[in-house]
Amino acid sequence: MRLVLAFDFSAERLAALRLAALAAKAQVKEVPPEDFHTPLGTLAKIKGFVAKGEAKEAELAEEELPQKEFVYLAGFDRPGLDRFLAAVQRGKLRRIDLKAMATPVNVQWTPLRLFKELRDEHSYMGKMNKKLLTVHSQPKEERQ
């Protein structure tokens, strides 16, 4: 079963997410803030998942709590993922900046930990892209 866990979506964007998920024959489950301390494997009902001790979550200050939508995709194969992402781009959503696939490691994480990792990775990639654009916009002589 393909499942999209949705975090911090507005009602309008959640409806658009549900439409995009239909293209991949996936279900969408909105995760309320009170479940942000529950392991992702539990929330996604991953078959055979067993939480290993207490979930170790990243320390997040109050101002760092999720204030940006993000998704966690479980049970997707490559064709299903491609259909879902294409439907997101074609539909009203256009894009979802923070997204992750279920892995053997992150199933043990809480949504708070996932959000911190995604936020940090997104910030890093943005800085790297900016650097690359700056380098490639310079004349070849100045790059050396």
N, C-alpha and C positions, 0 to 999 in steps of 0.2 A: 504494500500500500504506500503510495506517495503521499507525503504530508508536508505542508508548509506551516511552520509555526510563525505566527505574525506578532510582532512586538511594537507597541506604540504607534499604531496606524490610526489615522483619522477614519471616521465612518465612511467617508467618500472613497478614500484610497483603499480601505479594506474591501469595499464592494468591488473595486476595480481589480484588486488582487484575487478575489474569488473568481472573477471572470477569466483572468489569465491562468489560474490554476486549472480551470475546466479544460483548457487546451491540452494540458499534460495529464488529464484524468487524475488530478491530485485534489486532496481535501485541504482546507485551510482551517487552522485552529488559532483563534486569537488567544494570546496568553496574557492574563491580567497581571498587574504588578505584584500582587500577593504571591504569585508563583515564580517570581524572579530568583528565588533561593532554591528551587527544585532542580535537580540534575536534568539536563536536556534529554538524556536517554529515557528518563521517566516521562517527561512531558510528551515526547514523540512516540511513546509506547513501542520502543524498539524491541523486537522479539529477542528474548534471551538476555536483555540488559539487566545487570545487577550493579547497583551503586556500590562503589568501593569506598567504604568508610564515609566520613562526612565530606560533602562537597567543599573543596577548597576554592573559595571565591576571592576574586581580586578585591582589594580594599578600595572602595569608591566613596569619595566624599559625596555629600548630599547633592552638590551642584554637578557632579559627574554622572548621576543616575541617568539612564536612557532618556534622552529628549529628542531622539531621532529614531525613525522607524528602522527596523532590521528584520530579516527573516532567517530561519533555519530550515534547511531542506533535508528531509529524511526519506529514504527509499527510492531515490531517483536514479535511473540509469542514464546513460549519456543522451539517448534520443529524447527521453522524457524531460531532461534538463534543458536540452536545446529548444524543445517545443515551449516549455515554460518561459524561458528567457526571451524567446522571439515574441511570445504573446505579451509579455511585459512591455517590450519595446514598441510593439504595434498598438497597444491599448492606451488607456488614459494614464497609466502609471508612467510610461516612458522609461523610467529607470528606478532601481532600488540600489542605493549606494552601498549599503551594508548588508551582506548576505554571506551565508556559510553553508557548506554541505556537512552532513553528519559524518564524523570520522571515529575510529576507535578511541582516539584521545579526547575529542571534544564532547563525546556523549557524557562524560563524567563532569563536565563543567556546568555551571549554572548560567542562566541567561545574562546575569550581571558580568560574569567573567567573559562570556562570549562578546558582549557589547564592548567591553574594554579592549579586548584583542582586536575586534573589527575596527573600532575607532582609531586605535593606534596604527594599525596596518593601513587604513585609509589615509590617515594623515601622512604617514611615511611615503606612501606611493604618490600622493599629491606633490610632496616636496621633490621626489625623484623626477616626476614628470616635468615639473617646473624647471628643474636643473637641466634636463635634457633639452627642453625647448629653448632655454637660454643659450646653451652651447651650440645647438644647431642653427640658431638664428644669427650667430656671429659669422662674419666672413671667415673662410677657411684659414687665412693667415693668422687670425687672432686666436684660434683654438689651440694653437701649439704652445 
